[in-house]
């Protein structure tokens, strides 16, 4: 097994960012999961099921494999972009954890800071 691309702490911070953005009605988790093709629309008839399915997706991802991680990245980046940024938001934690893994969200993309 290879090295983790995103550590557990980073994934948890990103998960929290997604759920906070959804809770504040700034981000549509159901729509994001449908749009990325991670979940079929018929699986999401109940809007409350999106969170449960989202957690299942996170558990099933191989965090050492770029191809496995790729489909969930737009969900993370979009939720991050839709959340208001101020001193007390989750953004500081997400930024810190991503930096530890060598990444940054910039201009709507996840960018690797180091090779």
C-alpha positions in Angstrom: 0.0 0.0 0.0 1.3 3.4 -1.0 1.5 6.6 1.1 -1.7 8.5 1.8 -2.4 11.3 -0.6 -4.8 12.9 1.8 -4.5 12.1 5.5 -7.4 11.1 7.7 -7.3 14.6 9.3 -7.5 16.2 5.9 -10.4 14.1 4.8 -12.3 14.8 8.0 -11.8 18.6 7.7 -13.0 18.4 4.1 -16.0 16.3 5.1 -16.9 18.8 7.8 -16.6 21.7 5.3 -19.0 19.9 2.9 -21.5 19.2 5.7 -21.4 22.7 7.1 -21.9 24.2 3.6 -24.8 22.0 3.0 -26.3 22.7 6.4 -26.1 26.4 5.8 -28.0 25.8 2.5 -25.1 27.1 0.5 -24.1 23.8 -1.2 -26.2 21.0 -2.6 -24.6 17.8 -1.6 -27.2 15.7 -3.4 -26.7 17.6 -6.6 -22.9 17.5 -6.3 -23.0 13.7 -5.9 -25.3 13.3 -8.9 -23.2 15.7 -11.0 -20.0 13.9 -10.4 -21.6 10.6 -11.1 -20.7 9.2 -7.7 -24.3 8.3 -7.0 -27.2 7.6 -9.3 -30.1 10.0 -9.0 -32.6 7.2 -8.1 -30.5 6.5 -5.0 -31.0 10.1 -3.8 -34.8 10.5 -3.8 -34.6 11.2 -0.1 -32.5 14.3 0.3 -31.4 13.2 3.8 -29.8 10.1 2.3 -27.1 12.2 0.6 -25.1 12.5 3.8 -25.3 8.8 4.5 -24.1 8.0 1.0 -21.4 10.7 1.1 -20.0 9.1 4.2 -20.1 5.7 2.5 -18.2 7.1 -0.5 -15.5 8.5 1.8 -15.1 5.2 3.5 -14.8 3.3 0.2 -12.1 5.6 -1.3 -8.5 4.3 -1.5 -6.8 7.5 -0.2 -3.4 6.2 -1.6 -4.7 6.2 -5.2 -5.2 9.3 -7.3 -7.8 7.7 -9.6 -9.9 6.7 -6.6 -9.7 10.2 -5.0 -10.3 12.1 -8.2 -14.1 11.9 -8.4 -14.7 13.3 -4.9 -12.4 16.3 -5.3 -14.9 18.5 -7.1 -17.4 18.0 -4.3 -14.8 19.1 -1.7 -13.6 22.1 -3.8 -17.2 23.3 -4.6 -18.3 23.1 -1.0 -15.2 25.0 0.0 -15.9 27.7 -2.5 -19.6 28.0 -1.6 -18.9 28.4 2.2 -18.4 31.9 3.5 -14.8 32.5 4.5 -14.1 34.4 7.8 -11.9 34.0 10.8 -14.1 31.4 12.4 -14.8 29.1 9.5 -13.6 25.6 8.7 -11.5 27.0 5.9 -8.5 27.6 8.2 -8.5 24.0 9.3 -9.0 22.7 5.7 -6.2 25.0 4.5 -3.8 23.8 7.3 -4.6 20.1 6.7 -4.2 20.4 3.0 -0.9 22.2 3.4 0.4 19.4 5.5 -0.4 17.0 2.6 1.2 19.4 0.1 -2.0 20.8 -1.4 -4.0 24.0 -1.6 -7.4 25.0 -2.9 -6.8 27.9 -5.2 -9.2 29.5 -7.8 -11.6 26.5 -7.7 -9.0 23.8 -8.0 -7.0 21.5 -5.8 -3.3 22.3 -6.5 -0.3 20.3 -5.4 2.2 22.5 -3.7 5.1 20.2 -3.9 6.0 17.2 -6.2 
